[in-house]
Amino acid sequence: MREFFINFVSSFLVVLSIILVAYLINEKNAAFDRVERRLAENKKLSAEYRQELDTLHFSMYQTHLSEDF
């Protein structure tokens, strides 16, 4: 009987650890997806900022900004 409980508890802990590992892997993947979305948004906003800055520079000095700005 004692052996049954030891096997039951050890099996329970193994299953619990597998569930925890699967959960943590899923959360890590979700975090990477959020980072990729924010990087894409950052790239888009940076391009918009660059365009607005070039427009302002052109309206002030009648020349465009250099490409390596």
C-alpha positions, 0 to 999 in steps of 0.5 A: 500500500505504501508503495502505491502512494509513493508511485501515485505521488511521484506520478502526480509530481511528474505530470504536474512538472510536465504541465508546468513546463508546457505552460512556461514554454507557451508563455515564453512564446507569447512573450516573443510574439508580443516583442515581435509585434512591438518591434514591428510597431516601433519600425512603423512609427519610426518610419512615420517620424522620419517622414514627418521630420523630413517634411518639416525640414523641407518646409523650413530649408527647401531641402530633404534630409540626408538618407544617413540621418 
